[in-house]
Amino acid sequence: MRVGFRILIFKDGKRLYKDDLQGDGVFERALRYIAEFKYLEATKWLLICEDSLEKYLLLSLTNLALCQREQAMEFMLEAKKFSKRYEINFAIEKPLSREIIAVDRLEVSLIDSLLACQRQEGALQ
């Protein structure tokens, strides 16, 4: 499945990979799937996680990566209701340019600019 961008996970400035995410909790399992770029599977696990800013931010990002703007917008609005719970940060990597953009919150302008880049780079079919 083609995605518009990759979601990267960081802790203390270090990028985390699948092997770094070995916890047995639901959220850790979702993070492992994100690290593997398996966004549909990650979404399933995120939906049953406890509410937090990170949960809804990741749900928004995964839906956006899969070009689901409406769902991404809904999760973005929900994220604004919660505070940060985990000591992790996220970034997105654009596929062709390899540009990395830190994401600590989503705004409509970022969502629209990401979708515009996906169209230009041919990620949308």
Backbone as JSON Lines, residues from 0, in Angstrom:
{"i":0,"aa":"M","n":[0.85,-1.17,0.0],"ca":[0.0,0.0,0.0],"c":[0.9,1.24,0.0]}
{"i":1,"aa":"R","n":[0.57,2.14,-0.84],"ca":[1.36,3.37,-0.95],"c":[0.86,4.4,0.06]}
{"i":2,"aa":"V","n":[1.79,5.03,0.77],"ca":[1.44,6.04,1.76],"c":[2.03,7.39,1.33]}
{"i":3,"aa":"G","n":[1.43,8.46,1.84],"ca":[1.86,9.8,1.47],"c":[3.15,10.22,2.15]}
{"i":4,"aa":"F","n":[3.44,9.67,3.31],"ca":[4.65,9.99,4.06],"c":[4.85,8.94,5.13]}
{"i":5,"aa":"R","n":[6.03,8.93,5.71],"ca":[6.33,8.01,6.8],"c":[6.24,8.75,8.12]}
{"i":6,"aa":"I","n":[5.75,8.07,9.12],"ca":[5.68,8.62,10.47],"c":[6.88,8.08,11.25]}
{"i":7,"aa":"L","n":[7.65,8.99,11.83],"ca":[8.82,8.62,12.6],"c":[8.56,8.89,14.08]}
{"i":8,"aa":"I","n":[9.12,8.06,14.94],"ca":[8.94,8.18,16.39],"c":[10.29,8.49,17.02]}
{"i":9,"aa":"F","n":[10.31,9.47,17.92],"ca":[11.54,9.89,18.59],"c":[11.35,9.92,20.1]}
{"i":10,"aa":"K","n":[12.41,9.6,20.81],"ca":[12.44,9.75,22.27],"c":[13.82,10.29,22.63]}
{"i":11,"aa":"D","n":[13.83,11.38,23.37],"ca":[15.09,12.04,23.77],"c":[15.97,12.33,22.55]}
{"i":12,"aa":"G","n":[15.36,12.72,21.45],"ca":[16.11,13.08,20.24],"c":[16.59,11.9,19.41]}
{"i":13,"aa":"K","n":[16.32,10.67,19.84],"ca":[16.77,9.47,19.13],"c":[15.57,8.83,18.44]}
{"i":14,"aa":"R","n":[15.75,8.5,17.16],"ca":[14.69,7.82,16.43],"c":[14.52,6.4,16.96]}
{"i":15,"aa":"L","n":[13.25,6.01,17.18],"ca":[12.95,4.67,17.67],"c":[12.54,3.77,16.51]}
{"i":16,"aa":"Y","n":[13.03,2.55,16.54],"ca":[12.69,1.54,15.55],"c":[11.92,0.42,16.23]}
{"i":17,"aa":"K","n":[11.48,-0.53,15.44],"ca":[10.68,-1.65,15.97],"c":[11.36,-2.32,17.17]}
{"i":18,"aa":"D","n":[12.64,-2.57,17.07],"ca":[13.36,-3.26,18.15],"c":[13.44,-2.44,19.43]}
{"i":19,"aa":"D","n":[13.3,-1.13,19.32],"ca":[13.34,-0.25,20.5],"c":[12.01,-0.22,21.23]}
{"i":20,"aa":"L","n":[10.97,-0.74,20.63],"ca":[9.6,-0.66,21.17],"c":[9.13,-2.05,21.57]}
{"i":21,"aa":"Q","n":[9.64,-2.56,22.68],"ca":[9.37,-3.94,23.07],"c":[8.33,-4.11,24.17]}
{"i":22,"aa":"G","n":[7.68,-3.05,24.61],"ca":[6.68,-3.18,25.66],"c":[5.49,-4.02,25.21]}
{"i":23,"aa":"D","n":[4.75,-4.54,26.18],"ca":[3.59,-5.39,25.87],"c":[2.27,-4.63,25.88]}
{"i":24,"aa":"G","n":[2.3,-3.35,26.19],"ca":[1.06,-2.58,26.25],"c":[0.47,-2.33,24.88]}
{"i":25,"aa":"V","n":[-0.78,-1.93,24.88],"ca":[-1.5,-1.67,23.64],"c":[-0.84,-0.53,22.86]}
{"i":26,"aa":"F","n":[-0.49,0.55,23.57],"ca":[0.12,1.69,22.89],"c":[1.48,1.32,22.3]}
{"i":27,"aa":"E","n":[2.28,0.55,23.03],"ca":[3.59,0.12,22.53],"c":[3.44,-0.75,21.29]}
{"i":28,"aa":"R","n":[2.41,-1.58,21.29],"ca":[2.16,-2.43,20.11],"c":[1.8,-1.57,18.9]}
{"i":29,"aa":"A","n":[0.99,-0.55,19.12],"ca":[0.63,0.38,18.04],"c":[1.88,1.09,17.52]}
{"i":30,"aa":"L","n":[2.75,1.51,18.44],"ca":[3.98,2.18,18.02],"c":[4.87,1.26,17.19]}
{"i":31,"aa":"R","n":[4.94,-0.02,17.56],"ca":[5.74,-0.97,16.77],"c":[5.22,-1.05,15.34]}
{"i":32,"aa":"Y","n":[3.89,-1.1,15.18],"ca":[3.34,-1.16,13.82],"c":[3.61,0.13,13.05]}
{"i":33,"aa":"I","n":[3.61,1.25,13.74],"ca":[3.94,2.51,13.06],"c":[5.4,2.5,12.63]}
{"i":34,"aa":"A","n":[6.27,1.99,13.48],"ca":[7.7,1.91,13.15],"c":[7.93,1.0,11.94]}
{"i":35,"aa":"E","n":[7.02,0.04,11.74],"ca":[7.11,-0.87,10.59],"c":[6.34,-0.32,9.38]}
{"i":36,"aa":"F","n":[5.74,0.85,9.52],"ca":[4.94,1.49,8.47],"c":[3.7,0.66,8.11]}
{"i":37,"aa":"K","n":[3.16,-0.05,9.09],"ca":[1.92,-0.82,8.92],"c":[0.79,-0.02,9.57]}
{"i":38,"aa":"Y","n":[0.35,1.03,8.87],"ca":[-0.55,2.01,9.47],"c":[-1.96,1.49,9.71]}
{"i":39,"aa":"L","n":[-2.45,0.6,8.88],"ca":[-3.8,0.06,9.12],"c":[-3.82,-0.77,10.4]}
{"i":40,"aa":"E","n":[-2.81,-1.59,10.59],"ca":[-2.74,-2.41,11.81],"c":[-2.53,-1.52,13.03]}
{"i":41,"aa":"A","n":[-1.69,-0.49,12.89],"ca":[-1.46,0.44,14.0],"c":[-2.75,1.14,14.41]}
{"i":42,"aa":"T","n":[-3.56,1.49,13.43],"ca":[-4.83,2.18,13.71],"c":[-5.74,1.31,14.57]}
{"i":43,"aa":"K","n":[-5.78,0.03,14.3],"ca":[-6.61,-0.88,15.1],"c":[-6.21,-0.84,16.57]}
{"i":44,"aa":"W","n":[-4.9,-0.86,16.83],"ca":[-4.41,-0.85,18.2],"c":[-4.59,0.52,18.84]}
{"i":45,"aa":"L","n":[-4.4,1.57,18.08],"ca":[-4.58,2.92,18.63],"c":[-6.02,3.15,19.08]}
{"i":46,"aa":"L","n":[-6.96,2.6,18.35],"ca":[-8.37,2.82,18.69],"c":[-8.73,2.26,20.06]}
{"i":47,"aa":"I","n":[-8.0,1.26,20.54],"ca":[-8.33,0.69,21.86],"c":[-7.4,1.2,22.96]}
{"i":48,"aa":"C","n":[-6.48,2.11,22.62],"ca":[-5.6,2.72,23.63],"c":[-6.36,3.7,24.5]}
{"i":49,"aa":"E","n":[-5.78,4.01,25.67],"ca":[-6.34,5.07,26.5],"c":[-6.2,6.4,25.77]}
{"i":50,"aa":"D","n":[-7.14,7.29,26.04],"ca":[-7.13,8.6,25.39],"c":[-5.9,9.41,25.8]}
{"i":51,"aa":"S","n":[-5.28,10.03,24.8],"ca":[-4.13,10.92,25.05],"c":[-3.91,11.74,23.78]}
{"i":52,"aa":"L","n":[-3.13,12.78,23.92],"ca":[-2.77,13.59,22.76],"c":[-2.06,12.73,21.72]}
{"i":53,"aa":"E","n":[-1.15,11.88,22.17],"ca":[-0.38,11.05,21.24],"c":[-1.27,10.07,20.47]}
{"i":54,"aa":"K","n":[-2.26,9.5,21.14],"ca":[-3.17,8.57,20.47],"c":[-3.86,9.25,19.31]}
{"i":55,"aa":"Y","n":[-4.46,10.4,19.55],"ca":[-5.23,11.06,18.5],"c":[-4.33,11.72,17.46]}
{"i":56,"aa":"L","n":[-3.15,12.15,17.87],"ca":[-2.21,12.69,16.9],"c":[-1.77,11.59,15.94]}
{"i":57,"aa":"L","n":[-1.47,10.41,16.48],"ca":[-1.09,9.29,15.62],"c":[-2.24,8.81,14.74]}
{"i":58,"aa":"L","n":[-3.45,8.78,15.29],"ca":[-4.6,8.41,14.46],"c":[-4.78,9.4,13.31]}
{"i":59,"aa":"S","n":[-4.59,10.66,13.61],"ca":[-4.7,11.68,12.56],"c":[-3.6,11.5,11.52]}
{"i":60,"aa":"L","n":[-2.37,11.29,11.97],"ca":[-1.25,11.12,11.04],"c":[-1.39,9.86,10.18]}
{"i":61,"aa":"T","n":[-1.81,8.75,10.8],"ca":[-1.96,7.51,10.02],"c":[-3.04,7.66,8.97]}
{"i":62,"aa":"N","n":[-4.15,8.3,9.33],"ca":[-5.2,8.52,8.34],"c":[-4.75,9.47,7.25]}
{"i":63,"aa":"L","n":[-3.99,10.47,7.61],"ca":[-3.48,11.41,6.63],"c":[-2.48,10.73,5.69]}
{"i":64,"aa":"A","n":[-1.63,9.87,6.23],"ca":[-0.67,9.13,5.4],"c":[-1.39,8.23,4.4]}
{"i":65,"aa":"L","n":[-2.58,7.77,4.8],"ca":[-3.4,6.92,3.92],"c":[-4.37,7.73,3.08]}
{"i":66,"aa":"C","n":[-4.19,9.06,3.08],"ca":[-4.96,9.99,2.25],"c":[-6.43,10.05,2.65]}
{"i":67,"aa":"Q","n":[-6.72,9.9,3.93],"ca":[-8.07,9.98,4.46],"c":[-8.24,11.3,5.2]}
{"i":68,"aa":"R","n":[-8.41,12.39,4.46],"ca":[-8.42,13.73,5.04],"c":[-9.53,13.92,6.07]}
{"i":69,"aa":"E","n":[-10.73,13.49,5.77],"ca":[-11.87,13.71,6.68],"c":[-11.63,13.04,8.03]}
{"i":70,"aa":"Q","n":[-11.18,11.79,8.01],"ca":[-10.91,11.1,9.26],"c":[-9.75,11.76,10.01]}
{"i":71,"aa":"A","n":[-8.73,12.19,9.28],"ca":[-7.59,12.87,9.9],"c":[-8.05,14.15,10.6]}
{"i":72,"aa":"M","n":[-8.94,14.88,9.98],"ca":[-9.46,16.11,10.57],"c":[-10.23,15.81,11.87]}
{"i":73,"aa":"E","n":[-11.04,14.76,11.86],"ca":[-11.8,14.4,13.06],"c":[-10.87,14.06,14.23]}
{"i":74,"aa":"F","n":[-9.84,13.27,13.95],"ca":[-8.9,12.9,15.01],"c":[-8.07,14.11,15.45]}
{"i":75,"aa":"M","n":[-7.75,15.01,14.52],"ca":[-7.02,16.22,14.87],"c":[-7.82,17.05,15.87]}
{"i":76,"aa":"L","n":[-9.1,17.2,15.63],"ca":[-9.95,17.96,16.55],"c":[-10.04,17.27,17.91]}
{"i":77,"aa":"E","n":[-10.1,15.96,17.91],"ca":[-10.16,15.21,19.16],"c":[-8.84,15.34,19.95]}
{"i":78,"aa":"A","n":[-7.72,15.39,19.25],"ca":[-6.41,15.51,19.91],"c":[-6.31,16.77,20.75]}
{"i":79,"aa":"K","n":[-6.98,17.82,20.33],"ca":[-6.9,19.09,21.04],"c":[-7.53,19.03,22.44]}
{"i":80,"aa":"K","n":[-8.31,17.99,22.72],"ca":[-8.97,17.84,24.02],"c":[-8.08,17.19,25.08]}
{"i":81,"aa":"F","n":[-6.92,16.67,24.67],"ca":[-6.09,15.88,25.59],"c":[-4.7,16.46,25.72]}
{"i":82,"aa":"S","n":[-4.05,16.1,26.81],"ca":[-2.68,16.56,27.04],"c":[-1.7,15.42,26.75]}
{"i":83,"aa":"K","n":[-0.44,15.77,26.68],"ca":[0.62,14.81,26.39],"c":[0.75,13.82,27.55]}
{"i":84,"aa":"R","n":[0.85,12.55,27.22],"ca":[0.94,11.51,28.23],"c":[2.28,10.76,28.19]}
{"i":85,"aa":"Y","n":[2.88,10.69,27.03],"ca":[4.11,9.92,26.83],"c":[5.27,10.84,26.48]}
{"i":86,"aa":"E","n":[6.47,10.41,26.78],"ca":[7.67,11.2,26.49],"c":[8.23,10.83,25.11]}
{"i":87,"aa":"I","n":[7.38,10.91,24.11],"ca":[7.82,10.63,22.75],"c":[7.36,11.78,21.85]}
{"i":88,"aa":"N","n":[8.05,11.9,20.73],"ca":[7.72,12.91,19.73],"c":[7.6,12.25,18.37]}
{"i":89,"aa":"F","n":[6.95,12.95,17.46],"ca":[6.73,12.4,16.13],"c":[7.24,13.36,15.07]}
{"i":90,"aa":"A","n":[7.57,12.78,13.94],"ca":[7.95,13.57,12.77],"c":[7.43,12.82,11.55]}
{"i":91,"aa":"I","n":[7.36,13.54,10.45],"ca":[6.99,12.9,9.2],"c":[8.14,13.07,8.22]}
{"i":92,"aa":"E","n":[8.29,12.07,7.38],"ca":[9.33,12.1,6.35],"c":[8.64,12.01,5.0]}
{"i":93,"aa":"K","n":[8.85,13.02,4.19],"ca":[8.28,13.02,2.85],"c":[9.08,12.05,1.98]}
{"i":94,"aa":"P","n":[8.39,11.24,1.18],"ca":[9.05,10.14,0.49],"c":[10.15,10.54,-0.51]}
{"i":95,"aa":"L","n":[9.89,11.48,-1.37],"ca":[10.87,11.79,-2.4],"c":[11.95,12.76,-1.95]}
{"i":96,"aa":"S","n":[11.57,13.75,-1.2],"ca":[12.53,14.77,-0.79],"c":[13.34,14.35,0.43]}
{"i":97,"aa":"R","n":[12.87,13.34,1.17],"ca":[13.48,12.87,2.42],"c":[13.51,13.96,3.49]}
{"i":98,"aa":"E","n":[12.68,14.99,3.29],"ca":[12.56,16.06,4.26],"c":[11.83,15.54,5.49]}
{"i":99,"aa":"I","n":[12.33,15.91,6.68],"ca":[11.72,15.48,7.93],"c":[11.15,16.7,8.63]}
{"i":100,"aa":"I","n":[9.88,16.61,9.01],"ca":[9.17,17.7,9.67],"c":[8.69,17.22,11.03]}
{"i":101,"aa":"A","n":[9.1,17.9,12.1],"ca":[8.64,17.55,13.45],"c":[7.16,17.91,13.58]}
{"i":102,"aa":"V","n":[6.42,17.04,14.26],"ca":[4.99,17.26,14.46],"c":[4.69,17.16,15.94]}
{"i":103,"aa":"D","n":[4.29,18.26,16.55],"ca":[3.88,18.19,17.95],"c":[2.38,18.44,18.08]}
{"i":104,"aa":"R","n":[1.8,19.0,17.04],"ca":[0.34,19.14,16.97],"c":[-0.02,19.33,15.51]}
{"i":105,"aa":"L","n":[-1.22,19.01,15.17],"ca":[-1.67,19.14,13.78],"c":[-2.56,20.35,13.64]}
{"i":106,"aa":"E","n":[-2.4,21.02,12.56],"ca":[-3.25,22.14,12.2],"c":[-3.78,21.88,10.8]}
{"i":107,"aa":"V","n":[-4.87,22.5,10.46],"ca":[-5.47,22.31,9.14],"c":[-4.47,22.66,8.04]}
{"i":108,"aa":"S","n":[-3.69,23.71,8.24],"ca":[-2.73,24.12,7.22],"c":[-1.68,23.03,6.95]}
{"i":109,"aa":"L","n":[-1.22,22.33,8.0],"ca":[-0.27,21.25,7.8],"c":[-0.91,20.1,7.05]}
{"i":110,"aa":"I","n":[-2.12,19.75,7.42],"ca":[-2.83,18.67,6.73],"c":[-2.98,19.0,5.25]}
{"i":111,"aa":"D","n":[-3.42,20.2,4.94],"ca":[-3.61,20.59,3.54],"c":[-2.3,20.62,2.77]}
{"i":112,"aa":"S","n":[-1.22,21.09,3.4],"ca":[0.07,21.14,2.71],"c":[0.61,19.74,2.47]}
{"i":113,"aa":"L","n":[0.4,18.82,3.41],"ca":[0.84,17.44,3.21],"c":[0.08,16.76,2.08]}
{"i":114,"aa":"L","n":[-1.22,16.99,2.04],"ca":[-2.0,16.41,0.95],"c":[-1.6,16.99,-0.39]}
{"i":115,"aa":"A","n":[-1.28,18.28,-0.44],"ca":[-0.83,18.9,-1.68],"c":[0.49,18.28,-2.14]}
{"i":116,"aa":"C","n":[1.4,18.03,-1.2],"ca":[2.67,17.38,-1.55],"c":[2.44,15.96,-2.06]}
{"i":117,"aa":"Q","n":[1.5,15.25,-1.46],"ca":[1.2,13.89,-1.9],"c":[0.72,13.9,-3.35]}
{"i":118,"aa":"R","n":[-0.11,14.86,-3.69],"ca":[-0.6,14.94,-5.07],"c":[0.55,15.23,-6.03]}
{"i":119,"aa":"Q","n":[1.44,16.15,-5.66],"ca":[2.56,16.51,-6.51],"c":[3.52,15.35,-6.7]}
{"i":120,"aa":"E","n":[3.74,14.58,-5.65],"ca":[4.69,13.48,-5.71],"c":[4.07,12.2,-6.24]}
{"i":121,"aa":"G","n":[2.79,12.22,-6.54],"ca":[2.13,11.06,-7.12],"c":[1.72,9.99,-6.14]}
{"i":122,"aa":"A","n":[1.69,10.32,-4.84],"ca":[1.3,9.32,-3.84],"c":[-0.2,9.04,-3.91]}
{"i":123,"aa":"L","n":[-0.98,10.01,-4.32],"ca":[-2.43,9.8,-4.43],"c":[-2.73,9.15,-5.77]}
{"i":124,"aa":"Q","n":[-3.57,8.16,-5.75],"ca":[-3.91,7.47,-6.99],"c":[-5.39,7.55,-7.25]}
